[in-house]
Amino acid sequence: MEENDRMEVIILMKGNHNMIMADHLVKTFIKNEKKNRKSEIKAVDDISLTVREGEIVGILGPNGAGKTTLLRMMSKLMRPTDGQVSIRIGAEEITDEIEIKRHIGYLSNNTKLYGRLSTRELLQMLGTIYGIREKTVEERIAQISQVLSMDAFLDNRIEKLSTGQTQRASIARCLVHDPQVYIFDEPTLGLDIISSAAIIDFMKRERERGKTVLYSTHYMEEAEYLCDRIVMIHHGRIISEGTPGELRSKTGQNSLRDIFSGLILSADGSKEGLFGNGELQDDIVSAGSGAAGGMSRQTAKREGMYDER
């Protein structure tokens, strides 16, 4: 493996430090086309990002922008083509991969669960895998069930649960080991109001406990309400980032939806975007180039079929 193919993840314990940092991440896929031809797609193109302790950061972008690829790299489930991810929780360096994963709770947008198990049985099994004492696991299950309002279906088979209940079971899977960092890929997608509210309230409570939350969403109002900072990406690159207030000041727009639409138009080459703001144009002038023109929804779903470079 070449030097730039390695992803180094460092976890440090104790202290008040930045929790997770991405440094110039790049991810390139090679798409196999007809007649033995291949094309290069840069799903993530030179992204640097820091998420701090006790902070919720939202990743926003259209389909195919590179959100899922970015989150997979930051959760150490995918190696970048170039760049590095560092995770810090204090002063003691941890390099063992199994130990590193004890401190991350990752939720993908297509997590598959064991349908014949109940949520309780699933969490008990995971607690055993993580090496947690049985008494502690039962205490954690009781806490998680209360936080995510799962008492009514905790002992039902997962295959019998509704979409919202299944998503809460998926999130519970990420909590049993009490991680320091949560990385969620569209955790409220397609959920009813009650299930969405339970998940949003959970993320707010974890922030108050000093945990780090990095998540992607398509719901602008949710991001505006929940996030301390918002990172907007398009064609695999960051086109703007800041607090909701900073984004309003930068663009002169009040609605996050209008801000997002204007940024996308500007990144795609509109002369003035929706804002006519020179400072904003400087921020995003390079976002539309060098990223292979972005990926479609279908392409993003087929990422696993590509050869990696």
N, C-alpha and C positions, 0 to 999 in steps of 0.2 A: 504494500500500500504506500502510495506517495505521501510526502509530508503534508501537502495541502488537502489530502483526502481524510485526514484524521480529525475527528472532533474531540476536543479536550473539554471535559466538564469537571469543574472543581467545586466541591462543596466545603464550606468552612463553617464551623460551629461557634456559637456565642457571639455577642456583640451586635451593634447596630450598623450594618453595612448594606450596600446594594445587594439585592438578592439574586437577580438573574440578569445577565448581560449578553447581548449578541454583538459580535464585532465583525463587521464586513462579511456577513453571511451571503454565500452564493450557492445556488443549487441548480445544476444543469441536468436535463434529461435528454437522452437521444431517442428520438421517435423513429421506429422502423416503418418505412413507407413502402410503396409498391416498387417492384423491379429492383429490390435490394438497395434502394436508396434510403438514406438516413438524414434526418434534420435535427438540429439542435434547438431545444427549447429551454430558456432560462426562466425557471419558475420563480426563483428568488434572485434578485440582482443587486448585491451590495447593500444589504440592510444592516444597520447598526441600531441597537435598541437597548435601553436599560429600564428594568422594572424594579422598583424599590420595595423595601419592607413596608407592610401596611398600606399598600397601594393597589388599586384596581386599574388596569390599563386595558382598553378595548382596541381590538384590531378590526378596522372596517375596510371593506373593499368589495368590488363587484365579483361575480362568479369568475373564477379563473385568475384572480389577482395574485394568488400565491399564499393566501392566509393559512390554509391547512399545512402546506409544505413548511412554512415558517414555524408554525407551532410544533410540528413533528421534530424539526431540528432542535428547537429550544427545549423540548422534553427528552432529548437524547434517544429518540426512536428512529432517527434518520441522520446519516452522516452528511454534512455539507460538502459540496465540491470544493469550497474554499471558505475561510473564515473560522471563527471559534465561538463557542458558547461557554460562559463561565457562570457557575452558581455559587453564591457565597452566603453563608449564614453565620459567620463569625471568624474565629482564628485558627481552628484546627482543620487542616486540609484532609479531605477524604477523596481517594482516587478509585476505590473499589466500586465497580459498576453496580453491583447489587445494593451496596450501601447507599449509593447515590440515588437509586430509584426509590429507596425508602422515604426520601424527602420530597418526592414529586407525586402529585395526583393528576393524572392525565385523562381527559375525557375526549374521545374522538366523536365525530358527528355520525358515526355508523358502528358504535360499539355493539358487539354481539354478546349476549349473556346466555347462561345455561338455563334453557327454558323449563327443564324438569325440576329445577331446584326452586325453593322459595328464596326470597331476598335474605331472610335470616340465615338459611343454610349457605348461601353464596358468601355472605360476610364471614361466617364461621370458617369456611374453607380458606378464604383469603387471609384471615387472621392467622391460621395455621401456617400458611405459606410464608407469611412475613415473620413468623417466629414469635408471635405475641402470645402471652399467657392467656389461657382460656378465660379466667376471671376478667382480665382486662378487655378481652374481645367482647364478652357479654355486656360489660359496662359501656363500651364504645357503641355497640349495636343499639342499646337503649337510648343513648344520647343522639345518635344519628337519626334514629326513627322519630324521635321527638322533634329534632331540628327540621327534618324534611317531611314531617306529617305523614309517616308511613305506618303508624300503628294498625290502621284498618286493613292493610294488605301485606303486612310484614311476613306472614306465614302462608300466603297464597303462592301457588306456582307462578313463576315469572311469565310463562307462556300464556297465562290467563289475565295478565295485567293490561290496563289501558296504555295508550302511548305515553301519557303524562306520568303514570305510575312507573312504567318501565324506565323512563328517563331519570326519575328520582332514584330508582334502584341502581342505575348506571352511575349516578353521582355518588351514591352511598358506597359503591365499590372503590371510589377514589379516596374516601375519607377514613376507612377503617384503620389505616396505619398513621393517621393524624399527620399528614405531610406539612411541610413549611411553604411549599409552592404549589399552587393550583394552575393548571393549564387546561382550559376548556374550549373546545371547538364547537361553537354554536349551541350552547347548552339549552337554550329555550326555543329552539327551532320547532315550529309546528305544535307547540304545547297550548293547552287551555290556560285561561287567566289564573286559575288557582295554582296549577303546577308551576307556571312561570313565576308567580309571586313567591312561592316557596323557595325556588332556586335563587331568585334575586335577593330575597331576604337572607338566605344562607351566605351568599357572597359578601353582603354588607357586614354580617356578623363576623365572618372570618377576617375581613379587613380590620375590624375593631380589635381582633385578637392579635394583630400584627402580622397576619399571613399575607403572602403575595398572590395576587390573582391576575392572570393574563388570559384574556378570552376574546374570541371572535364572535361577531354578531352581524346580522343584516338589519336589526331593528334600531333605527336611529333614536327614537324616543327613549328606548331602554338604555342605550349607551350614554345619552345626554344626562339621564337621571342617575346612572350608576357609576360612571367612570370618573376617576380623578384626572386621567389623561386619555386622549384618543389618538391613535396612530392610523392614518389613512394610507392604504397602499393600492397601487394600480400598476399593472404590467410588472409585478415583482419588485417594485421600488416604493419607498416612502415618498408620498407627494406632499404631505403636511402632517404635523403633529403638534399637540399642545393640550391645554385644558380646554373645556368647552368655551370658557370665556375668552381665552387667547385666540381660539379659532374664529369666534365672532368678531373680535377686534381686527384680526388679520384680513378678514373677507368683507366686513361690513354687513354681514347677513346675520339674522337672528335664529333662523331655523337650521338645525344640523343637517336636515335633508337638503336644503338649498345650498348649504356650504359644500356638502359632499358632491352634489350634482355639478356645481360650478368648478370644483377642483378636477373632476373627471373630464369635463369638457376642455378645461385648460390643458390638462396633461395630454389630451388627444390632439392638441394642435390648434384650438380656437385662438384667434389672435388676442382677444381680450378676455376670454372665458366669460363668466357671468359677472365678473367683478371689476375689470379694468384696473387692477391693483398691481402696480409695478413690483412691489415687494413680494407679493404672492407669486407673480410670474417668475421671479428669480428663484423662489423656493422650489418650483416644480418644473422649470424649463427643461431639465434633462430626464424627467420621469417617463416621457413617452418614447424615448429612444433607447436602443441597446438592450431591449428586453424581449426580443423576438415577437413583439406585437401582442403579447399576452396569450392566455389560453382560454378556450371555450369551456363551458360547463362540462361537456363530454370529455374534453381533453383532461381536465382536472380530475375527473373520476377515473381516468385510465392511467394515472401517473404510475401506478404499480406495474403496468405492462411495459414501461420503458426500460431500456438499458440506462444505467447511470454513468455519468462521467465525473 
